[in-house]
Amino acid sequence: MDLFFMIKAGILGIVEGLTEFLPVSSTGHLIIFSNLLNFYSHADKEFVDMFNMVIQLGAILAVVFLYRKKIIDTVIHLFPSKNQRIETTGIYFWSMICISCIPAAAIGIPFDDVVQYYLFNPLVVAIALFIGGILMIIAEDKLKKHTDRPLSAVIIKPKQAIIIGLFQVLSIIPGVSRSASTIIGGWASGFGTIAAAEYSFFLAIPIMFGQAFLNLLDAKGSLVTEEWAALFVGFFVSFIVAIAVIGSFLDFLKKKPMKYFAIYRMIFAFLVLAYGLFFPWQ
């Protein structure tokens, strides 16, 4: 087994765990670091693109772990009763999540192969990171609601779920960031930053499970033992790192504005473009 292949898979797992829930695009960072680490020298582009999608499931499982009480509560109180309104039930909550998933699924599933073939490259990522950073600053100034209420204190309306789902469609472009697009969508629909971020966490569960399942289903027959091992390493590492990141991210948002992430995006985009001038990307 190629030790360097496993080490690189672990590094990419760290990158994924650090960036999945931050508004900086985990997919974009994985594309950049896959190139920097020359991950493509160990496997073909199809596997690397699939790897970068599947290990995101590890970070999503961190949400399931950390919010397990909320998830269990939605199962226990799945249906309305005499003492519980429909808006506070699990069936209502997950229905809103499903509504938000529809736009991205309707566009992302049919065009997934096209997007990966044409857009999964550092140039697209850099452009999307830079433009997205500018839009984040504008959105925070114009749309952000000054409230720290958590998602548990918010009653989600179907219109809000649809608005957030439409914004999530933008994240199909690598470098845009699913977290950034859904948080901005949350602002546009009336959520505060904390509630928007937490809704983004839950929204990632069906989206990323679906993407990972489809990618694995498509590639399972062609994967060799070493590739399965790399997937496991990246998956496990991203899970552990994401557990540490989620709480810190929410604490940061309670004290600091999102513009810091926007500034980081623009600086990172500039570095990616500058690097590409001297060392052409693969």
N, C-alpha and C positions, 0 to 999 in steps of 0.2 A: 504493500500500500504506500502511495506517495505521501510522505510526511508533510512536504511543503504544500501539497494540495489541501490537506486537512487543516494546516495552520492558516492558510488563506481563507478557507471556509469559515474558520473561527473568527478571523478578523472581520470578515463580511457580516458575520452574526453580531459582532459588537456594533458595527456601523448601523445595522438594521435596528437593533434594540435601542440605540441612542436616538435614532432619527424618526422612527415610525410615528410617534405621537407628537413630535415637534413640527411646527409649520414650515419645514425646510425641505420636504420631499425625501422620504426614505428610498424610494425607487430611483430617484435622480442620484442620490449619494451612492447607492449600490452600483449603478452603471459607471459612475466615475471611478470608484475604488476598484471595481472589477478590472477596469483598464489599467489603473495605476499598479495593481498587484500582478498584472499579466495573467489573470485568472483564465483567460481564453487559451493560454498555452497548454492547459490541462484538460480542456474539454471544448466541444464546439459551441458556437454561439447559441444554438437552440437550448442546450443544457444550461448555459450560464444565465440566459434570460429566464428560463424556468426556475432555476435555483434562486434567483433574486426575487421571484414572486412567491415561491413556496416557503422560504425561511421567514417571510413576513407573518406567517401563521404562528410562529413561535411567539412573536411580540403580541399578537392578538390573544393568544391563550393567557398572556400575562393579565390582560383586562378581565378575562373570565375568572382568573384566580383572585385578583384583587377586589373585584366587584361581585364575588360569588354570593354574598348575602343579598345584594339587590336582585341578582338573577334568580336565586332561590325564592325570594319573596314574590317575584312576578309569577313564579310557578305555583306557589302556595295560594296566592290570591289571583289566580288566572281569570276567574269569572266574577261578575258583580253579584252582590248579595244585598240583603236588607240594610246592612251597615256599611256598604262600600259602593260608591258610585262607579259607573263604567269607566270614567276618566282616570280612576286610580287603580284599575285592574291590570294584570299582566297582559291579557289579551289586547287591551287598548294600547299599552306601551309598545308591544312588539308589532302591532298593526301599524303604528306610526313609523317604526323602524323600517318595516317592509315597504311602506309608501315611499320613504326616502331612498330606498334602494332601487326602485323601479327605473328611474331615468338612467342611472349609470349602467344597470344591467341591460337595459334595452339597447343602449349604444355600445357599451363595452364588450359584451359577449360576441356579437356578430363581427366586430372589427378588431378583436383582440390580436389576431395574427398580423393584421396590417399595421396596427399601432406598434407592436413589438419590432416588426421588420424595418419600418421607416423612421420611427421616433425614438427608439431606444439607443441613442447615441449622445456623446458628451455635448455636442454643439446645441442640440435641441434642449438638453437639460439646462445648459448655461443660460440660454435665452429665456427659458421659462422661469428659471430661478430669479433672474434679474427683473423681468417684467412683473412677476408675481410679487416680488419684494416691494416694488413701487405701488402696486395695487393694494397690498396689505396696509401700507402707511395711509393711503387715501381712505380705505375702508374703515380703518380704526378711528380716523379723525371724523368721518361722516356718519358711521353706522353704529359704532360701539355704544352699548348701553352700560351705564355706570351702576352696576349691581353685582353683588357677589353671591347671589342665590344659587345653590347647587341645583342640579337637574331634579333631584327628589322633591324640590319645592316648586317645580314648574309643571303646569298642565300643558302638554304639547297639543297643539291644534293641527288638524289635517293640512291646513294651508301652510303652516310653518314647516311641517314635514316635507311637503312638496317643494317649497322654496329651497330648503337645505339640500334636498335630493337633486335639484336642478344645478345648484352650485357644485355639488360633488362631481357632476359630469366633467367639469374642467380638469379634475385630477387624473383623467385618463391620459392626459399629456404628461409624460415624465418630467419632473421638475416643478410642476405646479404645486403639488402637495395636497393629498386628500385632507389632512388635518387643517391646513390653511383654508382650503376652499369651503369645507364644512363649517368651520368657525366663522368665517365671513358670512356664509349663508345663515348661520345662527344669529349673527348680529342683524342681518337684513330682515330676519323674521321676528325680531324682538327679544331674543335671548341675550343675557349677559355673557361675559367671556367664560366663566366657570361652567355654567350650564351648557353653553355651546361646545366647550371642550369635552365635557363628559358625554354629551350626546354623540360627539364625533367618535369617542371610544366605542360606544355601543354600536354605532352604525358600522364600524369597521368589522364587527364580528361576522355578520352574514356575507358582507362583500369579500373579505379576505378568505373566509372559509370556502366560498364559491370559487374564487380565482385559484386558490391552491388546489382544490379538488379537480377542477377542469385541467389545470396544467399537469397534475400527476396522472390523471386518467389518460391524457394525451401521450405522456412520455413513459409510462410505467413499463411498457414492453421493451423499451430500448435502453433502459438504465442498467449499468453494470454495478457490481458490488461496491466499488470505490465511490461511485457517484451517489449511491444510497447513503454511504457513510458520510460523505461531505454534506449531504442534505440534513442528516441527523445532527451533525456538529453545528452547522449554521443555525438550525432550528432551535437546538437546546441553548446555545449561547445567547441568541436573540431573546429568548424567553427570560433568562436570568437577568440580562441587562435591562430589559424593558420594565421589569418589576421595580427596579431601582429608579428608573427615569420617570414613570407616571406620576408618582407622588410629588417628586421634585418639580415637575412641570406645572402642576396645579398650584403648588406653593409659590412658584415664580409668578404665575399669572395673577395671583392675588395682590402682588406688590409692584409688579413691573408691567410696562406696556408691551404689546406684541412687536412694536417697531424695532426692538433689539434683534429679533429674529429676521425681520425684513432687511436690516442693515447687514447682518451676517450673510443672508442669501445673496445680496448684491456683491459683497466682497468675494464670496466663494465663487460666484459666477465669473467675476473678473479674473480670478486666479485660474479657473478652468480654461478660459479663453486664452489667457497669456501662456499657460503651459502648452496648449495645443499649437501655438505658433512656433514653438521651439522643438516640441516632441509630438508630432502628429498622432492623434488618437487612432486606435485600431477601429 
